[in-house]
Amino acid sequence: MELLYDVSQEAQQDLFEIWRQIARDSVSLADRIENEIHEVFEALGRMPSIGHVRRDITKQRVLFFPVYSFLVVYEQDERPVRILAVVRGKRDLRRVLAERL
Protein backbone atom coordinates (compact mmCIF):
# COMPACT_ATOMS: atom_id res chain seq x y z
CA MET A 1 0.00 0.00 0.00
CA GLU A 2 1.34 3.40 -1.01
CA LEU A 3 2.07 5.92 1.73
CA LEU A 4 -0.20 8.90 1.04
CA TYR A 5 1.20 11.37 3.57
CA ASP A 6 4.10 11.96 5.92
CA VAL A 7 3.70 13.97 9.13
CA SER A 8 6.65 16.10 10.25
CA GLN A 9 7.77 15.93 13.88
CA GLU A 10 6.49 19.47 14.41
CA ALA A 11 3.05 18.54 13.05
CA GLN A 12 3.02 15.44 15.26
CA GLN A 13 3.70 17.71 18.23
CA ASP A 14 0.89 20.02 17.05
CA LEU A 15 -1.50 17.06 17.01
CA PHE A 16 -0.45 15.97 20.48
CA GLU A 17 -0.98 19.50 21.85
CA ILE A 18 -4.38 19.78 20.14
CA TRP A 19 -5.43 16.38 21.52
CA ARG A 20 -4.18 17.24 25.01
CA GLN A 21 -6.01 20.55 25.08
CA ILE A 22 -9.31 19.08 23.91
CA ALA A 23 -8.95 16.01 26.17
CA ARG A 24 -9.03 18.26 29.23
CA ASP A 25 -12.77 18.50 28.57
CA SER A 26 -13.42 15.27 26.65
CA VAL A 27 -11.09 12.44 25.71
CA SER A 28 -13.65 10.98 23.32
CA LEU A 29 -13.98 14.32 21.50
CA ALA A 30 -10.19 14.65 21.34
CA ASP A 31 -9.95 11.16 19.83
CA ARG A 32 -12.70 11.91 17.30
CA ILE A 33 -11.09 15.17 16.16
CA GLU A 34 -7.67 13.52 15.90
CA ASN A 35 -9.19 10.77 13.73
CA GLU A 36 -10.91 13.33 11.52
CA ILE A 37 -7.64 15.23 11.07
CA HIS A 38 -5.95 11.99 9.98
CA GLU A 39 -8.80 11.41 7.51
CA VAL A 40 -8.06 14.86 6.07
CA PHE A 41 -4.38 13.89 5.77
CA GLU A 42 -5.44 10.84 3.74
CA ALA A 43 -7.69 12.96 1.54
CA LEU A 44 -4.83 15.40 0.94
CA GLY A 45 -2.60 12.47 0.04
CA ARG A 46 -5.14 11.25 -2.54
CA MET A 47 -6.01 14.71 -3.89
CA PRO A 48 -3.19 17.09 -2.92
CA SER A 49 -4.45 20.01 -4.99
CA ILE A 50 -7.61 20.49 -2.88
CA GLY A 51 -5.82 22.88 -0.53
CA HIS A 52 -5.42 26.57 -1.17
CA VAL A 53 -2.51 29.00 -1.37
CA ARG A 54 -2.23 31.78 1.22
CA ARG A 55 0.25 34.33 -0.14
CA ASP A 56 -0.88 36.69 2.64
CA ILE A 57 0.76 34.30 5.12
CA THR A 58 3.77 32.86 3.28
CA LYS A 59 5.48 32.91 -0.09
CA GLN A 60 6.61 29.30 0.42
CA ARG A 61 5.18 26.60 -1.84
CA VAL A 62 2.71 25.21 0.70
CA LEU A 63 -1.03 24.72 0.72
CA PHE A 64 -3.59 25.14 3.49
CA PHE A 65 -6.67 23.09 4.27
CA PRO A 66 -9.14 23.90 7.09
CA VAL A 67 -10.35 21.39 9.68
CA TYR A 68 -12.67 22.95 12.26
CA SER A 69 -10.71 25.90 13.69
CA PHE A 70 -7.36 24.47 12.56
CA LEU A 71 -5.34 24.78 9.38
CA VAL A 72 -3.34 21.90 7.97
CA VAL A 73 -0.24 23.21 6.22
CA TYR A 74 1.36 20.86 3.71
CA GLU A 75 3.67 20.47 0.72
CA GLN A 76 2.31 18.70 -2.33
CA ASP A 77 5.34 18.79 -4.61
CA GLU A 78 6.42 15.24 -3.86
CA ARG A 79 4.72 12.01 -2.90
CA PRO A 80 3.78 11.39 -0.21
CA VAL A 81 2.50 14.86 0.68
CA ARG A 82 4.34 16.30 3.67
CA ILE A 83 2.23 17.62 6.56
CA LEU A 84 4.19 20.52 8.07
CA ALA A 85 1.82 21.96 10.66
CA VAL A 86 -1.64 21.70 12.17
CA VAL A 87 -2.35 25.02 13.83
CA ARG A 88 -5.29 26.88 15.23
CA GLY A 89 -6.31 29.62 12.81
CA LYS A 90 -6.07 32.24 15.57
CA ARG A 91 -2.33 31.71 16.01
CA ASP A 92 0.24 33.94 14.35
CA LEU A 93 0.61 31.74 11.28
CA ARG A 94 3.36 33.87 9.73
CA ARG A 95 5.53 33.40 12.80
CA VAL A 96 4.81 29.68 13.14
CA LEU A 97 5.61 29.03 9.48
CA ALA A 98 8.68 31.28 9.49
CA GLU A 99 10.09 29.07 12.24
CA ARG A 100 9.31 25.84 10.37
CA LEU A 101 9.86 26.56 6.68
Phi, psi and omega per residue, in radians:
M1 nan 2.320 -3.103
E2 -1.293 2.372 3.065
L3 -1.297 2.133 -3.075
L4 -1.552 -0.500 -3.109
Y5 -2.618 2.749 3.093
D6 -2.260 2.307 -3.084
V7 -1.835 2.113 3.121
S8 -1.112 2.804 3.106
Q9 -1.050 -0.669 3.127
E10 -1.116 -0.731 3.122
A11 -1.192 -0.614 3.054
Q12 -1.079 -0.709 3.094
Q13 -1.148 -0.695 3.062
D14 -0.978 -0.839 -3.123
L15 -1.062 -0.740 3.119
F16 -1.077 -0.777 -3.132
E17 -1.137 -0.707 3.099
I18 -1.082 -0.842 -3.130
W19 -1.043 -0.827 -3.097
R20 -1.053 -0.734 -3.120
Q21 -1.159 -0.778 -3.137
I22 -1.210 -0.647 -3.099
A23 -1.121 -0.358 3.066
R24 -0.992 -0.589 3.126
D25 -1.705 -0.644 -3.066
S26 -2.791 1.954 3.110
V27 -1.148 -0.697 -3.123
S28 -1.138 -0.659 3.086
L29 -1.170 -0.727 3.110
A30 -1.050 -0.756 3.112
D31 -1.098 -0.749 -3.119
R32 -1.113 -0.783 -3.134
I33 -1.156 -0.713 3.091
E34 -1.052 -0.745 3.103
N35 -1.103 -0.722 3.130
E36 -1.140 -0.655 3.097
I37 -1.111 -0.715 3.099
H38 -1.154 -0.591 3.043
E39 -1.110 -0.660 3.074
V40 -1.128 -0.732 3.091
F41 -0.976 -0.784 3.130
E42 -1.101 -0.725 3.114
A43 -1.099 -0.712 3.111
L44 -1.139 -0.627 3.096
G45 -1.146 -0.630 3.128
R46 -1.367 -0.645 -3.078
M47 -2.347 1.265 -3.003
P48 -1.090 -0.358 -3.084
S49 -1.437 0.055 -3.095
I50 -1.328 -0.237 3.092
G51 -1.325 3.108 -3.136
H52 -2.265 2.685 3.125
V53 -1.428 2.525 3.063
R54 -2.286 1.390 3.140
R55 -1.136 -0.340 3.077
D56 -1.249 -0.273 -3.125
I57 -1.853 -0.761 -3.100
T58 -2.681 2.616 3.054
K59 -1.610 -0.096 3.132
Q60 -1.131 2.748 -3.125
R61 -1.465 1.224 3.105
V62 -2.215 2.787 3.078
L63 -2.076 2.800 -3.117
F64 -2.154 2.506 3.070
F65 -2.481 2.219 -3.092
P66 -1.424 2.508 2.997
V67 -2.450 1.899 -3.028
Y68 0.931 -2.184 -3.120
S69 -1.681 0.281 -3.112
F70 -1.938 2.754 3.011
L71 -2.097 2.249 3.004
V72 -1.573 2.216 3.123
V73 -1.931 2.230 -3.049
Y74 -2.600 2.793 3.045
E75 -1.829 2.376 -3.128
Q76 -1.961 0.003 -3.002
D77 -1.122 -0.496 -3.131
E78 -2.209 2.872 3.052
R79 -1.844 2.379 -0.087
P80 -1.258 2.830 3.070
V81 -1.112 2.629 -3.086
R82 -1.913 2.020 3.096
I83 -1.432 2.081 -3.059
L84 -1.724 -0.551 -3.078
A85 -2.805 2.649 2.958
V86 -2.326 1.820 -2.995
V87 -2.260 2.593 3.075
R88 -1.157 2.380 -3.086
G89 -1.042 -0.384 3.141
K90 -1.329 -0.312 -3.098
R91 -1.216 2.856 3.089
D92 -1.328 1.554 -3.032
L93 -1.109 -0.620 3.106
R94 -1.037 -0.795 -3.126
R95 -1.159 -0.803 -3.137
V96 -1.030 -0.812 -3.095
L97 -1.267 -0.580 3.082
A98 -1.066 -0.615 3.119
E99 -1.274 -0.475 -3.005
R100 -1.786 -0.455 -3.028
L101 -1.759 nan nan
